[in-house]
């Protein structure tokens, strides 16, 4: 049975992108759930999982939207067990604002489905972007260094990344999905405020400064290896280098990088 849209005074959507400090932001929000709740802001526990593993962001919301394809009936979204839990959580505490964060939001082709599932008086969409070449390198480094992907850089770009490199198209889709929205696009570049402290920048942009103490410390760095070093790691994977040897080279590369940045 299709359910009516969930009425909420304010909806805050943090749609990523990947590699712009999103995990640090989500972990901070998880740690400050109680403070947010006292200020009337719900960061739902529901939908914070991926492939059965707990994560700090609402990946399951994006997955539920993607599973319905081009459907325009937002009421169907609430039939998902994950979304039903999110709705029950929101209705139980009746917050003044509902805050959802997931990197996968930026890759949704049909965010209008999510738009029709909510009836919000105010919508704020927050999106951080970074230089595309820097973004592609960071994503490919993660796939090689952490996921052990065997795809070459060109194949990975064509297969996985081209659809999320058109930042204007992504922002326009979300603007159309929520006509009443205010879309705030931030730059995550070297030397820019979002790069220096993604958490602090997010809190200010989301208007949560009154609910949360804005952190003064910089978030911990997760350096990306240069593209040439990532290519060497990829060649090692293709050659079938043993896992312990791969990890040794990986750690030494990061040690050298850290010495360079001292």
Secondary structure, DSSP 8 states (H G I E B T S, - for coil): -----EEEEEEEEE---TTSSHHHHHHHHHHTHHHHHHTTEE--STT-EETTEE-SS-HHHHHHHHHTTT---GGGGGGSHHHHHHHHHHHHH--SEEEEE-GGGGG-S-HHHHHHHEEEEEEEEEEEE--HHHHHHHHHHHHHHTS---S-HHHHIIIIIGGGS-HHHHHHHHHHHSTTEEEEEEE--TTSHHHH-HHHHHHHHTT-TTTS----S---------HHHHHHHHHHHHTT--HHHHHHHHHHHHHHHHHHH-
